[in-house]
Amino acid sequence: MPSDSALRIVWIYPDLLSTYGDQGNALVLEHRAQRRGIETETIHVRSADPVPETGDVYLIGGGEDRPQILAAERLRRDGGLHRAIARGAAMLAVCAGYQIMGSTFGGEEGQPVDGIGLLDISSARGPARAVGELVAEVDAALGLPTLTGFENHMGVTRLGPGVRPLSKTVKGVGNGDGFEGCYAGHVIGTYLHGPALARNPALADLLLSWRVGDLAPLDDTRYEQLRQERLSTVLAS
């Protein structure tokens, strides 16, 4: 188990949900924290293990239908994630993991499957698969630059009054309603792969700041040049 002084990053169910490089989100958080002298420890919680309640930032990724259903069942039974968020932990949930956070999502045959009710959303199967680059302008309240990533999903997600849209879609499908992702408190859900935090380091810093407070600035000139090149290419296509 991690020491009390370390920032605890919890990667949930890598044996079930970890596609399109989503584990890279944990590596990016580690890297950006350590560049600032913040000690980190990352806990990989497999699906047979209980979810610890004492983490600081929780991450869950995308996956196929059956692993998604299994993950939802186990998280509902476990309850550790709910208790961690109630304690003030931050979370990033991606794609299948994002859908699991809601009340329902579409199963293998499109049937409704119970989520874990952590976010006020519901998801279902859409008319066509959304595949490709996604660009979205973030809710101004979060103070983040344009988000960029890759989406590959069949889901459409309806947001309830208990959440706010994370961003407005410029290119791509996202939730299917002109918006991409959502957030409530310190929990963020998104369809962005990439991995999301490698493509959007400011989003990683937001998650870190929710647990450690104000962060020392980093020289991200090289990363921002790559980001702008990718954005320009995507928007021109």
For each residue, the residues with C-beta under 8 A, 3 or more apart:
1: 43 52
2: 6 8 41 43 54
3: 6 39 41
4:
5: 39
6: 2 3 39 40 41
7: 33 38 39 40 41 56 57 208 211 212
8: 2 40 41 42 43 52 54 55 56 57
9: 26 29 30 40 41 42 43 55 56 57 59
10: 42 43 45 51 52 55 56 57 58 59 84
11: 14 23 26 42 43 44 45 59 60
12: 17 45 51 58 59 60 71 75 81 97
13: 16 17 18 45 46 47 60 67 71 74
14: 11 17 18 23 44 45 46 61
15: 18 46 47
16: 13 47 63 67 68 70 71
17: 12 13 14 22 60 61 62 63 67 68 71 96 97
18: 13 14 15 22 23 61 62 63
19: 22 61 62 63 64 95 193
20: 61 62 95 150 152 193 194 195
21: 24 193 194 195 198
22: 17 18 19 25 59 61 62 94 95 97 193 195 196
23: 11 14 18 26 27 61 195
24: 21 27 28 194 195 197 198
25: 22 28 29 59 61 92 94 195 196 197 198 204
26: 9 11 23 29 30 42 59
27: 23 24 30 31
28: 24 25 31 32 195 197 198 201 204
29: 9 25 26 32 33 40 57 59 197 204 207 208
30: 9 26 27 33 34 40 42
31: 27 28 34 35
32: 28 29 35 36 201 204 205 208 218
33: 7 29 30 36 38 39 40 208 212
34: 30 31 37 38 39 40
35: 31 32 218
36: 32 33 215 216 218
37: 34
38: 7 33 34 208 212
39: 3 5 6 7 33 34
40: 6 7 8 9 29 30 33 34
41: 2 3 6 7 8 9
42: 8 9 10 11 26 30
43: 1 2 8 9 10 11 52 55
44: 11 14
45: 10 11 12 13 14 49 50 51 52
46: 13 14 15 49
47: 13 15 16 70 71 74
48:
49: 45 46
50: 45 78 80
51: 10 12 45 58 75 78 80 81 84
52: 1 8 10 43 45 55 80 84
53: 80 83 84 87
54: 2 8 84 87
55: 8 9 10 43 52 58 84 89
56: 7 8 9 10 89 90 211
57: 7 8 9 10 29 89 90 91 92 207 208 210 211
58: 10 12 51 55 81 84 85 89 90 91 92
59: 9 10 11 12 22 25 26 29 91 92 93 94
60: 11 12 13 17 71 91 92 93 94 97 100
61: 14 17 18 19 20 22 23 25 94 95 96 97
62: 17 18 19 20 22 94 95 96 97 152 153 193
63: 16 17 18 19 67 68 71 95 96 97
64: 19 67 68 96
65: 68 69 107 108
66: 69 70 108
67: 13 16 17 63 64 70 71 96
68: 16 17 63 64 65 71 72 96 99 100 105
69: 65 66 72 73 107 108 113
70: 16 47 66 67 73 74
71: 12 13 16 17 47 60 63 67 68 74 75 96 97 100
72: 68 69 75 76 100 105 113 114 115 116
73: 69 70 76 77
74: 13 47 70 71 77 78
75: 12 51 71 72 78 81 100 116
76: 72 73 79 114 116
77: 73 74
78: 50 51 74 75 81
79: 76 82 83
80: 50 51 52 53 83 84
81: 12 51 58 75 78 84 85 91 116 118
82: 79 85 86 116 118
83: 53 79 80 86 87
84: 10 51 52 53 54 55 58 80 81 87 89
85: 58 81 82 88 89 91 118 185 186 187
86: 82 83
87: 53 54 83 84
88: 85 186
89: 55 56 57 58 84 85 186 211
90: 56 57 58 186 187 188 207 210 211
91: 57 58 59 60 81 85 118 186 187 188
92: 25 57 58 59 60 188 190 196 197 203 207
93: 59 60 97 98 100 101 119 187 188 189 190
94: 22 25 59 60 61 62 97 98 189 190 191 192 193 195 196
95: 19 20 22 61 62 63 98 99 151 152 153 155 190 191 193
96: 17 61 62 63 64 67 68 71 99 100 105 153
97: 12 17 22 60 61 62 63 71 93 94 100 101 189
98: 93 94 95 101 102 123 157 181 189 190 191
99: 68 95 96 102 105 106 115 121 123 155 157
100: 60 68 71 72 75 93 96 97 105 115 116
101: 93 97 98 115 116 118 119 121 187 189
102: 98 99 105 115 117 118 119 120 121 122 123 157 189
103: 114 115 117 120 121 122
104: 112 113 114 115 122 123 124
105: 68 72 96 99 100 102 112 113 115 122 123 124 155
106: 99 110 111 112 113 123 124 125 154 155
107: 65 69 110 111 112 113
108: 65 66 69 111
109:
110: 106 107 124 125
111: 106 107 108
112: 104 105 106 107 124
113: 69 72 104 105 106 107
114: 72 76 103 104
115: 72 99 100 101 102 103 104 105 118 122 123
116: 72 75 76 81 82 100 101
117: 102 103
118: 81 82 85 91 101 102 115 187
119: 93 101 102 162 163 182 184 187 189
120: 102 103 159 160 161 162 163 184
121: 99 101 102 103 157 158 159 160 163 182 189
122: 102 103 104 105 115 157 158 160
123: 98 99 102 104 105 106 115 155 156 157 158
124: 104 105 106 110 112 155 156
125: 106 110 154 155 156
126: 129 130 154 155 156 173 176
127:
128: 154
129: 126 152 153 154
130: 126 151 152 153 154 172 173 174 176 191
131: 151 152
132: 150 151 172
133: 148 149 150 151 171 172 234 237
134: 147 148 149 150 151 169 171 172 173 174 180 191 192
135: 146 147 148 169 170 171 172 231 234 235
136: 146 147 166 167 168 169 170 172 174 179 180 181
137: 146 147 167 168 170
138: 142 143 144 145 146 147 166 167
139: 142 164 165 166 167 183
140: 143
141: 164
142: 138 139 166 183 206
143: 138 140
144: 138 147 200 202 203 206
145: 138 200 202
146: 135 136 137 138 170 231
147: 134 135 136 137 138 144 166 167 180 190 192 196 199 200 203
148: 133 134 135 192 194 199 200 227 230 231 234
149: 133 134 190 191 192 193 194 196 199 200
150: 20 132 133 134 192 193 194
151: 95 130 131 132 133 134 172 173 174 191 192 193
152: 20 62 95 129 130 131 193
153: 62 95 96 129 130 191
154: 106 125 126 128 129 130
155: 95 99 105 106 123 124 125 126 176 191
156: 123 124 125 126 175 176 177
157: 98 99 102 121 122 123 175 176 177 182
158: 121 122 123 175 177
159: 120 121 163 164 165 175 177 179 182
160: 120 121 122 163
161: 120
162: 119 120 184
163: 119 120 121 159 160 182 183 184
164: 139 141 159 182 183 184
165: 139 159 168 175 179 180 181 182
166: 136 138 139 142 147 179 180 181 182 183 188 189 190
167: 136 137 138 139 147 174 179 180 181
168: 136 137 165 178 179 180
169: 134 135 136 172 173 174 175 178 179 180
170: 135 136 137 146 235
171: 133 134 135 234 235
172: 130 132 133 134 135 136 151 169 180
173: 126 130 134 151 169 176 191
174: 130 134 136 151 167 169 177 178 179 180 181 191
175: 156 157 158 159 165 169 178 179 180 181 182 191
176: 126 130 155 156 157 173
177: 156 157 158 159 174
178: 168 169 174 175
179: 136 159 165 166 167 168 169 174 175 182
180: 134 136 147 165 166 167 168 169 172 174 175 190 191 192
181: 98 136 165 166 167 174 175 188 189 190 191 192
182: 119 121 157 159 163 164 165 166 175 179 188 189
183: 139 142 163 164 166 187 188 189
184: 119 120 162 163 164 187
185: 85
186: 85 88 89 90 91 207 210
187: 85 90 91 93 101 118 119 183 184
188: 90 91 92 93 166 181 182 183 203 207
189: 93 94 97 98 101 102 119 121 166 181 182 183
190: 92 93 94 95 98 147 149 166 180 181 196
191: 94 95 98 130 134 149 151 153 155 173 174 175 180 181
192: 94 134 147 148 149 150 151 180 181 196 199 200
193: 19 20 21 22 62 94 95 149 150 151 152 196
194: 20 21 24 148 149 150 197 198 199 200
195: 20 21 22 23 24 25 28 94 198 199
196: 22 25 92 94 147 149 190 192 193 199 200 203
197: 24 25 28 29 92 194 200 201 203 204 207
198: 21 24 25 28 194 195 201
199: 147 148 149 192 194 195 196 227 230
200: 144 145 147 148 149 192 194 196 197 203 204 227
201: 28 32 197 198 204 205 220 223
202: 144 145 205 206
203: 92 144 147 188 196 197 200 206 207
204: 25 28 29 32 197 200 201 207 208
205: 32 201 202 208 209 215
206: 142 144 202 203 209 210
207: 29 57 90 92 186 188 197 203 204 210 211
208: 7 29 32 33 38 57 204 205 211 212 215
209: 205 206 212 213 214 215
210: 57 90 186 206 207
211: 7 56 57 89 90 207 208
212: 7 33 38 208 209 215
213: 209
214: 209
215: 36 205 208 209 212
216: 36
217:
218: 32 35 36
219:
220: 201 223 224
221: 224 225
222: 225 226
223: 201 220 226 227
224: 220 221 227 228
225: 221 222 228 229
226: 222 223 229 230
227: 148 199 200 223 224 230 231
228: 224 225 231 232
229: 225 226 232 233
230: 148 199 226 227 233 234
231: 135 146 148 227 228 234 235
232: 228 229 235 236
233: 229 230 236 237
234: 133 135 148 171 230 231 237
235: 135 170 171 231 232
236: 232 233
237: 133 233 234
